[in-house]
Amino acid sequence: MRRACGVLASGVVLLILTAAGFPANPVDDAVSAALASRGADFAERCTDEVFVRRLYLDMLGTLPRPKETEAFLRSTDPDKRAALVEQLFRRDEYADYWSLRWGDVLRIKSEFPINLWPNAVQAYHRWIRQALHENLSYDRFARALLATSGSNFRDPPVNFYRAVAARDPSSLARAAALTFLGTRLESWPAEAQADMAAFFSRVAWKKTLEWKEEIVYSDPLRTGDLAMRLPDGRTVVVPETVDPRTVFAEWLTQPENPWFARALVNRAWYWLLGTGITEPADAIPRGADGRPANAGTGEEVLKILVEEFRASGYDLRSLLRLILTSRTYQQSSVALPGGTPAELAFTRYTIRRLDAEILADALAWLGGVGPGYSSPIPEPFTFIPDSERTIALADGSITSPFLVKFGRPSRDTGLLSERNNQPNEEQALYLLNSSEVRKRIDSSPVLKAVYNLPKAQRAEQVRRIYFILLNRLPTAEEQKLVAAYTATTGDQSRAARDLAWALINSKEFLYRH
């Protein structure tokens, strides 16, 4: 089995470099072959300045702080990019940010149309965060969500079923297919839909004496064994004493299952590179044989990712590491000239706007003031301190006008398309004209000392503002433009604040690139 890199128990990262200076990576081999078949090639490798910003955003959902950027740029370790990946896996923000990702998919919110209620939301989110922190294997993660019975407060995975608006077997089957097969069950033949729904026909709910507590369990509708047909067409006999959900979960997580690993690696590719190998990333089409349809140019890339993910024991960090250390991920966001849209696949890192939560946290860090959350849930209302980062919020019902404006998902359906990162005029006008944003910039505790530098250090002032906000130093041309503007204002401190405002409104700040 090929390996991109290995991590010893001591934490030492072992890399085998290719002739091009990149770690040997089976993903890159497959991508290179796909590009060569179209006469295309990789874009250039991104700079260290771009990489450190990109990696912090994609792994932690946060901007690197100036000292972190500086430490990375100063390092002369030839393997420092792979080492940084390992370092960020150990950060608390890693579990926070990927819990947010899974919270979107699993529809974690208190009320309407999902009715988890705050206590269950907190329990569910803690369980997911702990699973990510401990790197629980994905097959165990999926089996827990699909087959657990018990209290929504004391057995958190049962909230998978409570986070479905309609509680009929067909709706539960659609949620399971979307989450773990990466497909829209409603697009399957009616007979196949009914077959899958049968595995969820015994799921039942009952109240307890504790307020808002609910038990999820398997309630046999009739005595005797049941013959059920799996999505691959095989018929299985489920004994009366066996929960059909466990049968489905065991089928799902078998190594030969064509859907399970494929759905996850495609979704992970979407999260890290901005587009799925199969698009939409959660709508993998079903072929005539009942298996996932061929992904065309990306089929071999998907096969390699699936092969490596299975071989790792469904290790989520191993999958992310494989992608993050690849040449494919570390490409510039500027593709080589002359490519058609079809040829641009795999040839660059996809530029996209920052998630609403990331942008809210960035402005909170710069301004030293929390976002100011609100919730429509009257009781109980969880106090959230200003220091709480938005990426760490458990409940999708807790929100703010800013988050709504910048496309945070409602978590009603679990669809990736619920998150809207498309820029619009309202967002641009808000950032340009908001007195709140301007106030945060002008009184920023992060930039205050820089604003007050003397005239003799004007060039240093400009360098620091660029470095803090964009994780790079200004070019000579940018220095000249800022110097000319400062001369027209006659107020260096005011010009410095205007520069910060301009950079925060720039695409370089507002986008992943």
N, C-alpha and C positions, 0 to 999 in steps of 0.2 A: 504493500500500500504506500503510495507517495505521500509525503508530508511537506507542507510549506515551512513549518518550523516546529521545534519541540520546546517544551518548557519543563525543565528539571524540577525536582522537589525543592531545590535550593532557590528557585526563582530565576536561574540563569537561562537566557533565551539563546537557543542554538539556531543559527541561520546558515543555509547553504545558498550562496549568491550565484546568480546567473551571470553570463558574460556582460549583460547590460547593467549589472550592479544591483539588481533587485533580488530579493529572496526567491528561491525556486518555489513555484506555487502552481499546483495543478489547475487552479482556476485560470491563471494567466495563460497556461498552455492551451486550454480550451478556447479562451477568448481570442488568443493570437491566431489560432486556426480559423475561427469564425471570421476574423477581420481579413485574413489573407485570402479567404475564398471570395471576398468582395473587393479585393485590391485596396483595402484600407489598412490603417496602422494605428497604434496607440498614440494618444497625444503626449506631449512632453510631461515629464514628472513635475508635480507641483513643487513649489518652493517650500522650505522649512517653515516660513512664516505662514503660508497658506495651510500647510499640513497641521500645524499645532492648533490653529483655530478650528479647522474642519474637524479634527479628531475630538476636541473637547465638546464641540456642538453635537456631533453624532454619537458620542459615547455617554456624555454626561448631561447634555442639554443645557450647557452653560458656557459662557465665554471664558477663555483662560485669563487669569489675572496677570498683570504685567510681569511680576516676578516669575511666574510659571513659564510664560513665554520666553523671558530672558534666559532662564535656566536651560530650557530646551535648545535655544539658538546657540548658546555658548558651548554646549556639549560637543565634544569631538568624537564621541562614540559612534562608529560607523553603523551600529545597530540601534541607534537611539530611537528610531521610529517604532520598531517592534517593542523596545523596552518601555516606551511611553504607553503603548497599548496595555501592557501588563500592569503598569502603574495605575492606570485609570480604572482597570477592572476592580482594584482594591478600594476605590473611593466610594463613599456613601452615596454620592450623586448618581453613580452608575445604577444602583438598585432603585433609586428614586425615579430616574428618567425612564428606565425600561419598565417600571411599574406603571408609569403614565402611558407608555405605548400599549401595554397589555390592558390597562384600564379602559382605553378606547375600544379595543377589540371585544372585551368581555362586558362592556356596557355597565361600568361601575358608577352608579349614581343613586341618589336616595329616592327620588320621586318622579313620576309621570314622564313618559309612559312606563318607565322601569320603576318598580317599587321595592327597592332593597331596604330602605329606611336607614338612617344614619348609623345605628349601632352595627348593623350587618355590613354596611359599607366599610367601616373602619376595620372590622374583623377580616373581611375579604381582602382588602388592600394590604393589611399586615401580612396575611398568609402569602399573597403573591410576592410582596417585597422580600419576605424571608426566603421564599423559594429562589428568587433571583440572586439574592445575597449569597446563599449557600450553593448556587449553581445546580439546583435540582435538575436532573436529566429531564428532557422534554417529554419522553414517553411516560415517566412517572407523573409529571405535571399534568399531562392530558388525562391519564387514567384517574387521577384524583378528582379532576373536575367533572369527568363523565360518570364516575361510578360511586362517588361518596354518598352516603345517606346520613341524616342527622339534623342537628339544629343549625339554623342560619347564623347563630351567634357563636356556637361552640365547635362547629364543623364547617369552617368557612367555605370549602370548595362547593358545598351544595348551593351556594348562591349563583353558580353558573345557571341553574335552572330557574331560580327566582328572578334573574336578570333578563328574562324573556317576557315581553309584554303580554303575549297570549300564551296560555298554558295548555294548549292542545298538543297532541303528539306531533302533528305536522309542523307546528311552529318550533317545537323543541328540536326536531330533526333538521329544520332549516338552519337553526342557530348552530348546531353541532357541525353541519356540513360547511357553513361559512367559516367557523373558527378553526376546524381541524383538517378539513379537506380543501379549504381555500376555493370553494366553488359555490355557486348559487343553485341550491337544490331545485328551486322553482323552474329552472331551465332543463331539468332532467325529464325523461318520459314519466308520465303519470304513474305507471306501474312501479318504476324504480323509486319514486317519491314515497309511495305507499309502503313499499318494502322497508325503506329506511325508517319511516315514522313508526312502524310496528315495534322497533327496539325501544321506543320511548313511551309506549302505550300504557305502561304500568307505573309511570312516575306520578306520585301523588303528594299532596301537601296537607298538613293539619296544624291547627293552632295549639298553643299551650297556654297555661295560666300566666306566663310572663308576657308583658306588654310587647307586642310586635314580634315575638318569637314565633318561628314556624319550623316544622319538621318536614324535611323532604325525604321520601322513602319510596320503596317499590311495593306496590299494592297489587297482587295478582287479581286480574279481572275474572279469571275462571280457573278451575282446577284442571290439572292435566298438563302434559307437555305441549309445547308450541313449536311448529315448524316455521322458521323464518328464513328469508332470503337476504344474504349479505349484498352490499353494493357491487361486489365482484361477480354476482350471479350464483354463488354456491348457496345451497340450502343447509341450514343447521337446525338441529332439534334442541330447543331450550327447555330443560326440565322445569317442572313447576317450582322447584325450590331455588332456582337460579334467577338472578336479576338479569333481564335481557341487556341492560346497559353494560354490564361487565363483559358480556359476549361481544358486544359492539366494540368496546374499548380494547379488548384483546385482539380482535381482528384489525382494528385501526393501527395498533402499535407494533404489529409484526413487521420484521425487516422487509418482507416481500410486498408489503402494502404499497401500491403505486402512488397513493395520494398524500400520506401523512408527512413524510419528510419533504416531499416536493412543495407542498403548500407552505411549510414553514420557511424553507430556504428562499422561496420566491418572495415571501413577505419580508424576510430579513434583508434581501437585496433591495427591495423597495425602500425600506426604512433607511438604509445606509447610502444608497446611490440615487434615490429619488424617483426611480421607475422600476417596475417589476420586469423580470425577464419575460414573463407572460403578463400581459396587461388586459384588463385591470388586474392588479396583484391579488385580489381576493375573488376573482371570477374565472378560475381556470376552467376552460370548457371540457365537457365530457365527450370522449370519442365514441364512435359506434360500438366499440368493443367494451365499453364501460370503464375504460381507463382514461387518464388525462390525455387530452389531445396533444399532438406534437407541437412543440414550441418553435418550430422553424429554425432560424439561425441560432437561437439560444438554446436549442435542445441539448447539445453536448455540454454546454456550461451548466445547465440544470442537472444533468446526469452526474457530472463530477461533484457538484455541491451535495447532491443527495448521497452519493457514494461516501464522501468524506464525513458527512454528518452521521450517517448510520455507523460507520466504522469507529467514530468517536464515542459511541454509546449515547447518541442524541445529546451531546454536550453543547449547550447554547454558546458558551464562551469560545469553545473551539471553533464553532461555525463563524462567529463574529471575528475571531482572530484571523481565520483563513481569508476572509474578505478584506479586513482592514489592513493586513500586511501585503496585500496583492498590489501589483503594478496597476491593475485595472482601477482599484479604488484610489490610488495615489496619483492618478493622472491630473493634469491641469483641467480646469473647467472650460478652457478654450481649445476646441478641437482643431485639428489640422485643416487648412483651407481646402475648399472644393468638394466636401462631402455632401451627398444628398441626405435628407432626413433619415432614410432607411439605413444609410451607411454610417450615420452618426451613433447608432446603437453600439455601446461598449467603447466608444472612442473618446469619451470625456466624462468628467464628473458633472452631474446635472446641477445647474444653478437653480435654487429655489428659495423662497422667502422663509425667514425664520418662523418657527411655530409661535403661536400667540403666547404660550406660556414662557418660552425662552426669551422673547422680546420683553415681556412684562418683567421678568426677573432681571434682565440686563438694565432696564431703566430704573428698577428699584435699587439695584446695586450702585448705579451711577448717582442716583438722587438721594440715596440714604433713606428713602421713604417707601414703605410697603405699598402694594397695589390697592389695598382696600377692598376686600372681598365682601360679597353679600350672598344670602341664601334665601330661597322662597320657602324653606322648610321651617315651620314655626317652632317645632319642639322635637327633639332637643337641638339646640343650635350650638355647635362646637366653636369655642373661642379659638380664633386663629391669630397668633401674634404677627406683628409686622415683619418679623424676621423669617417667617415661614416662606420658603420658596414655592413659587407656583407649580413647578414641576413635581413637588412633593405632595400636592393636594390629593387626597384620596377620592373625594366626592365630586363627580361631574356636575352636581347641582349647585355647588358653591362656585360662584362666578363673579364677574365684574363687567361693566360696560366695555372696558378695554378688550377683555378676552372675547367677548361676543363680536366686537368690531373687527378683530383680527382673525376670526375664523376658527376659534376653538370648537371642537365637535360637541354635539349635544349628547352623544353616547346613547342614542335611542335605538340604533340598529346594529352597531358593531362594524359597519362598513367603513373602509378606509376613506372613501369619498366624503364622509361626513366632515372630515377636517378640510377646511378651505384655506389653502395657503396662496391663493391667487390674489395678487395686489389689486387694489381698486382706488378710485379717486377719494373716497371718504377717508381711507387710511392715510393717504398722502397728505390730505388737507389737515387731518388731525395732527400728524407729527409736525407739519410745517407751522401750524397756527395755534396749537394748544398752549395756553398759558401754563398749564400744569407741567407739560414737558419742558417748556422753556425755564420754568422755575427750578426744576430738578437739575437742569444743565447749569444754570447760573450759580446755584448754591451747592453744587456737587461736592461732597466730602472727598471723593476720589480725585477730583481735579482742582480742588481749592488751592493747594500748595503750588500747582503749576500755573494757575491764573496769576498768582502773586509774584512770580519771578521778575527780577528787575530787567530793565531794557537791555542791559548788556548780555542777557541770556535769552534774547528773543528767539534765536534759532533753536536753542535747546528746548524752549517752551513749545515750539511747534513740533519738534521731534517727539516730545513726551506725549502730547495730545494724540498724535497719530499712533504712537505705540500703544497707548492705553486703549484707544477705541478700535483701531484696525489691526493691532498686533504686528505692525510693521513701521518702518521709518519712512518719512516722506521722500519723494524724489526731489532732485534739484529743481525741476520745473515747479513742483508744488510749493517748495520753499519760496521761490520767487513770487508766485501768485499770492501767497499769504503775506509776504513782506510788502507787496504793493498794496494790498488791502489794508494792512495795518497802518501804512503811511497815510492813506486817505481818511482813516478814522481819527488818527491822532491819539488814540486811547488803546494802549497795548492790551490791557486787561479785558476791555470790551471786545477787542478783536479776537482775543483768545477764546472768549465765550462764544462768539459768533462762529469761530472755526469749529468748536466742539458741536455746536448746533448743526452746522453744515455737514459734518462727517456723520453724525447720527442719522441724518436724513439721506445719506448716500446709500446707494445699492450695496456698496462694499460692506457697510455695517449691517444692513437689513437683510442680507441674503447669505445663505450658505454658498460657498464657491470653492 
